Amino acid sequence: MKVTIVGAGAVGATTADNLIRRNVAEEIVLLDIKEGFAEGKAQDMAQTAALLGFESKIKGVTSDYLSTAGSTVAVITSGIPRKPGMTREELIGTNANIVKSVVENLVKHSPDIIIVIVSNPMDTMTYLALKASGLPKNRIIGMGGTLDSARFKYQLSDKLNASAADLNAIVIGGHGDTTMIPLIKHSTWNSIPVTDFLTVEEQDEIVHKTMVGGATLTSLIGTSAWYAPGAATAAVVESIVRDQGKLFTASVYLEGEFGQEDITLGVPVIINKKGWDRIVPLHLDEEDEEKFRKSAEAVRNMNNVLKE
Ligand code: NAI
């Protein structure tokens, strides 16, 4: 089984590293537009095989889509990341052109491909990928909510002094500082609502820190993060390749679910060899329903920029 990763930068390379260490695919193709860049990253990673003991093969190429032919999954991370003070939405112009051409090239060589979009603004890039590819909706998955949910669990585990593995907590809505919705009222620690352990102020603090989680890292590091984004992307790819049927929040095309239509937005989905297989319904209260509606409105406004 072959997995292609487009963009050998921070997130693309970290995704590849996570995948090869776990032998998720027999072959990984890392593709970048920068001459020699993906080749170098791939060789560097391949040279860890003797030390880490994996069998996966990794090959780097410069814009050679023929090498991606027959891929089961592709991850798109190509584009520019944000700098301190920038929003994800400011990346739209540059990244839209890149994502569109990458999608067309991928589909040309792998018509049955499942595409995972990482490039920002992710929800809008996912919508664009769906329209540009002509692929069935289940084969286009936007990765953002998986990362935001992991960051939410980190904030909860930090405050509760709990293991992140014992927490059930998800973030839905758009993948933006103001559009994501950490569902604290739905979150549990070993099946007990986390709200039983936290004051209202503590709950608000956790939600806030989750929402600005990416921006906090960007201001600390000087560019956007890659370890958790790479791990989150690899987890989604693994669930597809190994047909695991795991539950993730992913940006998928809605046709009436959660009261929204003709938009891709973060909702809980089961991910397996079909791509995203089905949406898992949630019972949102009025407050969270209103937040979801506002999040959809913001993402829809961003999608409309594409049509201008
Ligand atoms: P980066 O700058 O390290 O890597 C991007 C790579 O894309 C570069 O190596 C560049 O040469 C390559 N590239 C540009 N145009 C290309 C093209 N036409 N074909 C092939 N390769 C091309 O950036 P980083 O940090 O890896 O971030 C990548 C994207 O992912 C950004 O848009 C960033 O905002 C987004 N991101 C999304 C997250 C999410 O949760 N959805 C989380 C973190 C980052």
Residues whose N, C-alpha, C, O or C-beta is under 5 A from the ligand:
A	BS01	NAI	V6 G7 A8 G9 A10 V11 G12 L31 D32 I33 K34 T77 S78 G79 I80 P81 R82 I98 I117 V118 S119 N120 M122 M143 G144 L147 S224 A225 P229
